[in-house]
Amino acid sequence: MNKIIGVTELQRQFRTVFDEVVKYHVPYVLTRGSRPEAVLVPYEQYLKFAQADEAGVLKRFDALSARLDAVNARYSDAEVEMDLRAATKTVRARKRDREKHANAARRR
């Protein structure tokens, strides 16, 4: 069961709260101005959360990669290459323009 504690009270009772979290695996919700701002949990529980979050990210990445593969399958290598060349030209032209404007501004 979660316990709720304000940060000021946590400062007064830190050792007791810390021992409860570590020894008895009691999570604490830390509040400031009655708003929850953080959670104090045992390290093992934190690791489980981090691993679950990483697994979720990897699953979403795999789904996105599969979607990109499906979309990209509609285009030939030649079309992709043409698009890349056009994009490269555009980026280089913009960079030259920025450099030109920066040089002109420095001369003033």
C-alpha positions in Angstrom: 0.0 0.0 0.0 1.3 3.5 -0.9 1.9 6.0 1.8 1.8 9.8 1.1 4.1 12.2 2.8 4.9 15.9 2.3 8.5 16.8 1.6 8.8 18.8 4.9 7.6 15.8 6.9 9.9 13.5 4.9 12.9 15.7 6.0 11.9 15.2 9.6 11.4 11.5 9.3 13.8 10.6 6.5 15.5 7.6 8.2 12.2 6.0 9.3 10.7 6.4 5.9 13.8 5.2 4.1 13.9 2.1 6.3 10.2 1.4 5.6 10.9 1.6 1.8 14.0 -0.5 1.9 13.1 -3.2 4.5 9.3 -3.5 4.0 9.0 -2.4 0.4 6.5 0.4 1.2 6.4 3.0 -1.6 5.9 6.6 -0.6 4.3 9.4 -2.8 6.1 12.6 -2.0 4.0 15.7 -2.1 4.8 19.4 -2.2 1.9 21.8 -1.5 -0.5 18.7 -1.5 0.5 17.9 -5.1 2.2 14.6 -5.8 5.7 15.3 -7.3 7.8 12.1 -6.9 7.8 8.6 -5.6 10.2 6.8 -3.3 10.3 3.1 -4.1 12.7 0.2 -3.4 15.6 0.0 -6.0 14.4 -3.4 -7.3 11.0 -1.9 -8.1 12.6 1.0 -9.8 14.6 -1.5 -12.0 11.4 -3.3 -12.9 9.7 0.0 -13.9 12.8 1.0 -16.0 12.9 -2.4 -17.8 9.1 -2.3 -18.5 9.5 1.2 -19.9 12.4 0.1 -22.1 10.4 -2.9 -23.3 7.5 -0.6 -24.2 9.8 1.8 -26.1 11.4 -1.1 -28.0 7.9 -2.5 -28.9 6.8 0.9 -30.2 10.0 1.3 -32.1 9.6 -2.1 -33.7 6.0 -1.3 -34.7 7.1 2.0 -36.2 9.9 0.3 -38.1 7.5 -2.2 -39.6 5.2 0.6 -40.6 8.0 2.4 -42.3 9.1 -0.8 -44.1 5.5 -1.1 -45.4 5.3 2.5 -46.6 8.8 2.5 -48.1 8.1 -0.7 -50.0 6.0 1.3 -52.4 9.0 3.3 -53.6 11.9 2.2 -55.8 15.5 2.8 -54.8 15.8 5.2 -57.7 12.9 7.3 -56.4 14.4 7.4 -52.9 17.8 8.4 -54.3 16.2 11.2 -56.3 14.4 12.5 -53.2 17.6 12.3 -51.2 19.5 14.3 -53.8 16.8 16.9 -54.0 16.7 17.2 -50.2 20.5 17.5 -50.0 20.4 20.3 -52.6 17.7 22.2 -50.6 19.6 21.8 -47.3 22.9 23.0 -48.8 21.2 26.0 -50.5 19.6 27.0 -47.2 23.0 26.7 -45.4 24.7 28.8 -48.1 21.9 31.5 -47.7 22.3 31.5 -43.9 26.1 31.8 -44.2 25.7 34.7 -46.7 23.3 36.5 -44.4 25.6 35.9 -41.4 28.6 37.2 -43.3 26.7 40.3 -44.4 25.6 41.0 -40.9 29.1 40.7 -39.6 30.4 43.2 -42.2 27.9 45.9 -41.0 
